[in-house]
């Protein structure tokens, strides 16, 4: 369902009327401090979508520069390497590289080498393959050395080709996924209030009960 920013606010119906309504193509921003938003539906590259902020309504728009899968985060401002990623008013990760406005933001475990076509990789999915030996943060991920590719973009690469760099430890046999932020410090990751907010938000969405005002931050 594609709607304009002007009509989005009219779609906020009472919960009882939302049980079977498809989610609109809009980016949800939970808190004014957030620098990422959640795609409530798949977003196409190059199309402008409204950004809905909790408690304020439409606060602007964002134009994805890569396809954004449903439920994934999209950068609402330029994020520098080493800067904090904020969602629901909390730090959820640290950028492992520069991230442009409109790009996918996600905590996984491999920062892709710049030589590869990232938009094409995104269209093929986030799972790149399997670690054939344990990887530590900062290790190069190389085909046939410590990585068995399953992603169509990487299956035909010659042995020892560098795919990227591990941004988090990966056990032998673990899944390698495309990523551009690393886990936040344990004290932030285990923040009970943040965890509760995330669980509440996605519970409402899974139930199709989208009463945004109930997701308080």
N, C-alpha and C positions, 0 to 999 in steps of 0.2 A: 504494500500500500504506500503510495507516494503522496505526501501532503506538503503544502507550503508552510512557512513559518507562521503566516497569518491565520491559517486554519487549524494549526496544531493545538492551540489553546482551547479551541472548541471541541477537541476530541477527548478532553479530560472529563469523562462521564462518571457517574456514580459507580461504585464497585459492582453493584448488582447487574449493571448493564454491560459489563466488560468480560463476562465469562468466556465468550466465544469470539471476541474481537481480535483480529490479527494485529500484532504490534506495528506501530508506524515506523517509518524510516526517519528516525530522529536520534540525536546524540544526547544522552542523559548525563547531566552534570549534577552531582549530589550536593556539592558544597562550593561556596564562592572561592575558597582557597585551592580548589582542584585545578590541576593543569592537564588532566585527561578526562575524557568522558566515555560512556559506554554506548556502543551501537546496539540499539534495540532491535534492529533488523540488519541484514547484510547491506553494506553500503558500497556503491560502485565508485570506481576511480574517476575523478574529475567532475563529479556531480556535487552540487552544493546542498548541504542538509542543515536544518535548524538545530541549534543547541538549546535544550530546555534545562534551566537551572532550578533545582528544588527551591520552592518558596518565592521565585521571581518570575517564572515563565520563560519565554523566549528571550535569550540574552545575546544572540548573535547567530553565526553559522560557521560551518567548517566544510572545506572541500577536500576529501580524501585524495592523497596522491598515490595510493595503492588500494586495492580492494580490501575492505574491512569486514571480516566475518562477523556474524551475529554474536553478541555478548563480549566481543573483544574491545579493548580500549583503543582510543584514537587520541593523538596529541592535539591539544587545543592551543598550545603555544610552543615555540621552539625550545627544546630541551637540550642543554649542553652536557657533554660527557662529564660524569661525576655529580650532576645535579640530582635533586630529589624529585621523585615522581609522587604526586599526591592525588589520592582518591578518597572520597568520603571525609575529607579534611585531614587525612592521616598520610604519613609517608609509607608507601608500599614497596619502594625499590629505589635503586640508584642507577642512573643511565650508564650503560657500558659503552656508549658511543653518542655522537650527536644525533638527535631525532628531530626531524622537521615537522612543522604543523601539518596535520592531516595524515601522519604516518601511524602504522600500527605500533602499539606499546604493549609489551607482554613480558612476563617473567618466565623464561624457559632456561635453556642451558648452552646454546651455541650462538655466538656472534658471527654472522656470515661474512666470509671474505668479500671485500669490495669488488673483486673481479667477477662475481656472479651477479646475475640479473635478479635482484630481489623481488620486484613485482611478479616475475615469472615464478619464482620460488613460492611466493605467497599463494598464487593461483593453484599450485600443485599441493598445497597443504603445509602444515607446520612440521610434521614428522619427517626428519631427514634420514634416519636410519638407526643403527644399533652400535653401541660402543663394544669393541672386541677386547678391550682392556680398560682398566680404570683410568679415568681422566681427572686431572686436577685443574683447578681454575688457572687459566693462562696457557694450558697446553694447546698445541696445534692439533686440529682434528684432520687426519689424513686418511684418504681412501686406502684400504688394505693394510694400513699400519695399526690404527686403533679405531677404525670406523668402517662399518658395512652399510653402504647406502641402500635405501629402499625408495627414496624420493625419485621420481622420473627425471628430474633435472640432473641428478648426480650418478645415476646408475652406470652411465657409459664413460665416466671419467677414468683416466689412466691411473694405475696404482701410484700411491704416494702423493697424489694431488691434494693440496691443502684446501680444505673446505671452509675452515674458519677457526675460531678460538673458543675454547670452553670458558664460559663465564660463571660456571658453578661446577663442583665436583660431580662426576657421573660414574656410577659403578660399572664394572664389567657386565655386559648384557643389558645395560640400561638404555633407555630411549633417548636419542638426541633430537632436540626440537629447536627450531629457529627462535632466537631471542634477542632482545636489545636492552634489557635491564636486568640487574642482579638482585638477589634477595636483599631486603633491608636488614638492619641489625636485629638480632633475636628479640630484643626488648620491644621493638616496633612490630615485628611480625606476630608476636604473641599478645599484642594489645587486645584485650578481651572486648573492649567497646568496638573497635574496628571490625573484629571477626563477627560480632553480633550484627553490626550494620550490614555487612556483606551478606550474611545468611538471610537476614530479613528481606533485603532487596531482591535477591534471587528467588526466595520463596514466593514473594508476591508475583514475580514475573512468571514463574513456572505455573502458578495457579491462575494466571491471566487476571489477577486482581490488582490492577495498576492504580492504586490510590496513592500518588506520589507523596502527598502531604503526610502520610503515615511513616515515611522513612525519614526520621528526624536525625539531624547530625549536630 
